[in-house]
Amino acid sequence: MREVALADGEKIRYDRLLLATGAEPVRLSIPGANLPQVHTLRSLADCRAIIARAKTARSAVVLGASFIGLEVAAALRAREIEVHVVAPEKRPMERILVADG
């Protein structure tokens, strides 16, 4: 059994841990964004849909190079799918890990 220590010193035991950042996904406003092969990851159902599509996929494009996008890319690569990560930043996780100035 593992545990998480909270800021007040309380410890919570767990078998499995899900870290949810609470960020809202950016919804695409371009033609084709509502096609059945376009997925947003926000729930277990979304995850299952992506896994189901991955069973027959040879390649995928992941929009976003933060934690969720890179985790999706890694999971797809583990299934031997060619993955292209697209993001507006020059480096993965740049907005999160690179300090301004």
Secondary structure in CASP SS format (residue, H / E / C, confidence):
PFRMAT SS
TARGET T0000
AUTHOR 0000-0000-0000
METHOD secondary structure of the structure
MODEL  1
M C 1.00
R E 1.00
E E 1.00
V E 1.00
A E 1.00
L C 1.00
A C 1.00
D C 1.00
G C 1.00
E C 1.00
K E 1.00
I E 1.00
R E 1.00
Y E 1.00
D C 1.00
R C 1.00
L C 1.00
L C 1.00
L C 1.00
A C 1.00
T C 1.00
G C 1.00
A C 1.00
E C 1.00
P C 1.00
V C 1.00
R C 1.00
L C 1.00
S C 1.00
I C 1.00
P C 1.00
G C 1.00
A C 1.00
N C 1.00
L C 1.00
P C 1.00
Q C 1.00
V C 1.00
H C 1.00
T C 1.00
L C 1.00
R C 1.00
S C 1.00
L H 1.00
A H 1.00
D H 1.00
C H 1.00
R H 1.00
A H 1.00
I H 1.00
I H 1.00
A H 1.00
R H 1.00
A H 1.00
K C 1.00
T C 1.00
A C 1.00
R C 1.00
S E 1.00
A E 1.00
V E 1.00
V E 1.00
L E 1.00
G C 1.00
A C 1.00
S C 1.00
F H 1.00
I H 1.00
G H 1.00
L H 1.00
E H 1.00
V H 1.00
A H 1.00
A H 1.00
A H 1.00
L H 1.00
R H 1.00
A H 1.00
R C 1.00
E C 1.00
I C 1.00
E E 1.00
V E 1.00
H E 1.00
V E 1.00
V E 1.00
A C 1.00
P C 1.00
E C 1.00
K C 1.00
R C 1.00
P C 1.00
M C 1.00
E H 1.00
R H 1.00
I H 1.00
L H 1.00
V C 1.00
A C 1.00
D C 1.00
G C 1.00
END
